[in-house]
Amino acid sequence: MTDTHTSPAPKRSAVRALLRLWPYVRPVRTRWGGAAIVAIVASCLSLLFPLVLKWMVDGPIADGDPGGVWLGAGMLLGLGIVEALLFGLRRWMIARPLASVEAQLRADLYRHVQRLPVAFHDKWASGQLLSRSTTDLMLIRMFLAFPLTFLIVNGTTILLGFVILLMQEWSLGLVLMLPVIPLVALCALFEVKYALVSRKAQDQVGDLTTVVEESVLGIRIIKGFGRHRAQATAFRELSLRLRGTELHKARLLAGVLGLMTLVPELAIGAALVLGTVQVADGGLSAGTLVAFLSTALALRWPVESLGFLLAMSQEAATATDRFFEVMDVAEEVEGEAEAGVQEAGGGGLRFEGVEFRYPDAPADSVPLLDGIDLHIRPGETLALVGATGSGKTTLTALVPRLHEVTGGRITLDGQDIAAMPREELRTLVSVAFEEPTLFSTSVGENVLMGAGGAAAGDDELRRALGIAQADFVHHLPEGAATQVGEQGLSLSGGQRQRLALARAVVGSPRFLVLDDPLSALDVHTEALVEAALRRVLDDTTALVVAHRPSTVMLADRVALLSGGRVAAVGTHHELLRDNAEYAWLMSGAEPGAEPGGPSGAGPSGAEAAGKSLHERADA
């Protein structure tokens, strides 16, 4: 699977990446800092154990004092209980604030994704966005709860521990400090390699999530075409690729943990030999050697855990990078002019020299739409007709600013839509797309979503369902309160399309944009919907993409779009009579046939098609 948005992890500082989380951590910094202090105190208590042991060996044990031994044992037990209680307190202090941080990150990501332009969603796989809002945010929360805290805690413990070691016996302390330089170099090398593999693994998780989501949403297609084995193979390949990457991560982590365990152990062994020699020579007490070795052993976990903590930190840094990759994408730009201010240009919906090319298209490429000039007068319905790929759907998407024009402008009642706040624009313009999308809520909630900020209740809902001939809703188990399920797949294509049309008209919009809204309806239902829709179109300004003559007949005028340009504008009868391409499109000629080609038999073919359509229209 190819991802246009992912690339090998750039050379970046993990610290710099993680510092970007500070605005989210700042509100809970007091409680997080308090939990870190509690953890430091608990960890440093472990360094008192060797001092108690030194006192016991050189005192009560050497003097044969059982009471002193029991006292020392009680002190060790008390220190252990206090340490356990402090670590439990740290966990309690940090759980709630970090859950709040994760919730805020997820809420900001969701809000931001909703405000990103459609062009962004056209390029990004939904699985990548899902993995960023789930797995990546969980990694960030885990980092704040454990690795970040214990990097500080263990660093403080190691520093204090080495001070104690040098105070106990400086020569043996220097022996234990010898591995510091190679361990620092090892950690730096590990950090670079692990960052690359971590990024690769988290991108592959996004790819795998995409495949799972597509398989679930497209289960009918997969079963209908018997493609379950092919999908299973694709999933297995991605799973094996992710497994290989995870094993690579495991090998890197195993290598660094092994070395970070071996090198300190060798140093402790060398210190043990030298200390034993010094005790034998009388230069060092047995209690001091026991305390020294106990302190060194107490520092084993803080040192050995550095590799594991660094690995988790790298994964969190990668997750943070992936989170901000989305957050750094610019949101849709709002208009700057004051709402309600009208400009010259006349009422209705007007396209003035509109040009459009996709944002990632080369600057010198041919525009998808070029020099579109159309004027839909107030209360008029204009049908937009054209061959597949002529730009009809793209043109309709420009009206609610799902895409931004790259040249020219579009006005509603004389006001440039680029200067209007999107919220205001989308209360004026209502849309229904050819592919209806329903959400996992009730039928009524799906329809009333189209009311926008307007007050709409049961009366408006019944009116909209009546216009869309969606009376089947009343026969559902719970009527309009029936849950439609994910993507509305519990309904037929025609039912989903009628609900989408009801959603478009429920708010009685001033401007209506319909992209072939009746394509999934049977002939009889289509006729009933058209009859009801005519009454709605009398009170609104509408742009309707049409592929069938029956839909075209709803319009006052027709615009023919060809090659990204307006080739002709007129009434249905005028274009049938004067434009061969329009007559050919309306004739339902065989796919691949060209106007004036063999199927059309030259001008006479277009004339015959036009005559036939005239007769049907007159009838």
Secondary structure, DSSP 4 states (H G I P E B T S, - for coil): ---SS--SPPS--HHHHHHTTHHHHGGGHHHHHHHHHHHHHHHHHTTHHHHHHHHHIIIIIHHT-HHHHHHHHHHHHHHHHHHHHHHHHHHHHHHHHHHHHHHHHHHHHHHHHHTS-HHHHHHS-HHHHHHIIIIIHHHHHHHHHTHHHHHHHHHHHHHHHHHHHHHH-HHHHHHHHTTHHHHHHHHHHHHHHHHHHHHHHHHHHHHHHHHHHHHHHTHHHHHHTT-HHHHHHHHHHHHHHHHHHHHHHHHHHHHHHHHHHHHHHHHHHHHHHHHHHHHHHTSS-HHHHHHHHHHHHHTHHHHHHHHHHHHHHHHHHHHHHHHHHHHTSPPPPPP-SPTT---SS-SSEEEEEEEE--TTS-TTSPPSEEEEEEEE-TT-EEEEEE-TTSSHHHHHHHTTTSS--SEEEEEETTEEGGGS-HHHHHHHEEEE-SS----SSBHHHHHHGGGTTS---HHHHHHHHHHTT-GGGGGSTTGGG-B--GGGTTS-HHHHHHHHHHHHHTT--SEEEEESTTTTS-HHHHHHHHHHHHHHHTTSEEEEE-SSHHHHTT-SEEEEEETTEEEEEE-HHHHHHH-HHHHHHHHTPPTT--TTSTTTTHHHHHHHHHHHHHHHHH-
